[in-house]
């Protein structure tokens, strides 16, 4: 991958929701918002890609709180690209933030869920 192909540091790269029952919540958003969903096999269950109804573009995910996602809070999560996850986590702790889950390997990179000093939660991802 060339430097031009790398995701932009500071960009919000993804949104998803992790809940105990993704199937029911998926149906809720299909009805309320009009989204379409596509199952994504996780072995013995499915998570879901969320697609815009007109374009079919994948815009988010709805996931079960199982496996590596078991400790994630039930809220819409943003995934922010960082240059150096370890450095970001050191700064997070030094500035009064907390590590909620991780760090762990994810999709060829590293991921960690943090909480800022105000209590808001976000994911940091280093490709």
C-alpha positions in Angstrom: 0.0 0.0 0.0 1.4 3.4 -0.9 1.3 6.4 1.4 -1.5 7.8 -0.7 -3.6 4.7 -0.1 -3.3 4.9 3.7 -6.4 6.2 5.5 -6.0 9.8 6.7 -4.9 10.2 10.3 -7.8 11.8 12.3 -10.5 10.6 9.8 -13.5 8.8 11.1 -13.2 5.6 9.1 -16.2 3.6 10.3 -19.4 3.6 12.5 -21.0 0.6 14.2 -23.3 -0.4 17.0 -22.6 -3.3 19.2 -25.5 -4.7 21.3 -26.6 -7.9 22.9 -29.2 -8.7 20.2 -28.0 -7.3 16.9 -30.8 -9.1 15.0 -33.6 -7.2 16.7 -31.8 -3.9 16.7 -31.1 -4.4 13.0 -34.8 -4.8 12.4 -35.6 -1.7 14.4 -33.3 0.4 12.2 -34.6 -1.2 9.0 -38.1 -0.1 10.0 -37.3 3.3 11.6 -34.6 4.6 9.2 -35.2 2.5 6.0 -31.7 0.9 6.0 -31.1 -2.4 4.3 -28.8 -4.9 6.0 -26.6 -7.7 4.8 -25.5 -10.5 7.1 -21.8 -11.0 7.8 -21.0 -14.4 9.1 -19.2 -14.6 12.4 -19.2 -18.4 12.4 -22.2 -19.4 14.5 -24.1 -16.1 14.2 -24.3 -13.1 11.9 -23.4 -9.4 12.4 -24.8 -7.0 9.8 -23.5 -4.5 7.3 -25.9 -1.5 7.1 -26.6 -0.2 3.6 -28.3 3.0 2.3 -31.5 2.0 0.6 -31.0 3.9 -2.6 -27.3 3.4 -3.3 -26.7 0.1 -1.5 -23.5 1.7 -0.1 -22.3 0.1 3.1 -22.3 2.9 5.7 -22.1 1.2 9.1 -22.4 -2.1 11.0 -24.6 -3.6 13.7 -22.9 -6.3 15.7 -23.6 -8.7 18.5 -21.8 -8.1 21.8 -20.0 -11.4 21.6 -16.4 -12.6 21.2 -14.0 -9.7 20.8 -17.0 -7.3 21.0 -18.3 -8.6 24.3 -17.0 -5.6 26.3 -18.1 -2.9 24.0 -20.8 -0.5 25.3 -24.2 -0.5 23.5 -23.8 2.8 21.6 -22.9 4.0 18.1 -19.1 3.9 18.0 -16.9 5.9 15.7 -13.5 4.5 14.6 -10.8 7.2 14.4 -7.6 6.6 12.4 -4.4 7.3 14.4 -0.8 7.3 13.4 0.6 5.4 16.4 -1.9 3.7 18.7 0.6 3.1 21.5 1.5 6.8 21.6 -2.2 7.8 21.5 -3.0 5.4 24.4 -0.2 6.9 26.5 -1.5 10.4 25.8 -5.1 9.3 26.6 -4.1 8.0 30.0 -1.9 11.0 30.8 -4.8 13.4 29.9 -7.4 11.6 32.1 -8.9 9.2 29.6 -9.4 5.4 30.1 -8.9 2.3 28.1 -12.2 0.5 27.8 -11.2 -2.5 25.7 -8.0 -3.6 23.9 -5.7 -2.9 22.4 -6.0 -5.8 20.0 -5.3 -6.8 16.5 -8.1 -6.0 14.0 -8.2 -6.2 10.2 -4.4 -6.0 9.8 -4.1 -3.1 12.3 -4.5 -2.4 15.9 -7.7 -1.2 17.7 -8.5 0.1 21.1 -11.7 1.6 22.7 -11.1 4.6 24.8 -13.2 6.9 27.1 -12.4 10.6 27.2 -12.4 12.6 30.5 -16.0 13.6 29.9 -17.1 9.9 29.5 -17.6 9.7 25.7 -16.3 6.5 24.1 -14.6 6.1 20.7 -12.4 3.6 19.0 -8.9 4.4 17.9 -7.5 2.4 14.9 -4.0 2.2 13.6 -3.9 0.6 10.1 
